[in-house]
Amino acid sequence: MFTNKEHTLKGIMATILGVISLTSLVYITIESYVKAGKVPMQYGAVAFLTMIFAFVGITLGVLSKSERDKFYFFSYLGIVLNVLVLAVLSVILYAGAYA
């Protein structure tokens, strides 16, 4: 374990964006369920921002994966979390459009 490798800062930022996006998305989904869909329009803006954060997070994760001699745990974790956020948003939008 004696190495001079470090975690990539872009990978850490991608993971942070993924956690923020996923937490926000879970919160607005639960609140929308509890209030039976009668939520303020700001929840839609939060969903839109989570989508933007997810795209930025995926971009940062992919860019951090291209750095050499680094640990890539946070790069992979950030990519997975942000893709999960986009998948959940896609399911919500699909269900809203065809339900």
N, C-alpha and C positions, 0 to 999 in steps of 0.2 A: 503494500500500500504506500510505498514511498515513491510518490510521483509529483510532478509539478502541474498536473492537469487541473483545470478548474471547470466549474459549470459555466455555461454560456449565459451572459446577461440577457440576451434576446430570448433564450429558452425560458429563463426565469420569468421574464416579462410576459411571455406567451402563456405560461402557466397561471400567472396572476390574473391576466385578462380572462382566461378560461374559467377560473374559479369565480371571479366577479360576475361573469356572464351567466354561468350555470346557477349561481345563487340567486341572482336577480330573476332569472327565468322561472326557477322553482317558486320563488316568493309570489310573483305575479300570477302564476298558474294556480297556486293554492288560494290566494285571495280571490281570484275570479271564481273558483269553485265554491268557496264559502259564501260569497255574495251572489251566487246564482247568475253570474254574468253581468250583473249591474255594477260595473266598475268605471272609474273615470277614464277619460281618453288618454291620460298620461301613461296608463299601463301599456297602451299601444306604442307610445314613444319609447318606453323602456324596452319593449320587445325589439323595436327597430335598432336601438342603441346596442342591445346585446348581439344583434346580427352584425353590426359594424365591428364591435369588439371581437367577435368570433373571426371575421375575415382578417382583421389586423393580427389577431393571435395566430392564426394559421400561417400567415405570411412571415411573422417573426419566428415561428417554430421552424419553418422550412429554411429560412435564412440562417438561423442558428445551427441547423444541422450541417450546413456547408462549411462551418469553421473547423479547422484542423486541430488535432491534439487537445480535445476538450471532452468532458463528460456530456452525454446526450440525454440523460434521464429527463431533465426538465423540458428539453426540446420535444421528445416523444410525448410526454405527459401533456404539454401545452397543445400539441396538435390533436391528440385524442380528445381532450376536454372541449376544444373549440369545434371539432367536427361533431361531437355529441350535441353541443348547443345548436348547431345548424340543423342537425337531424331532428331534434325535438321541435325546433321552430318550424321546420318543414311539415312535420306531422300535425302540429297545431293549425298551421295555415291550410293544409289539405282538409283537415276535419272541419274547419270553419267554412271552407268553400263548398264542400259536398255533403255536409250533414244537414 
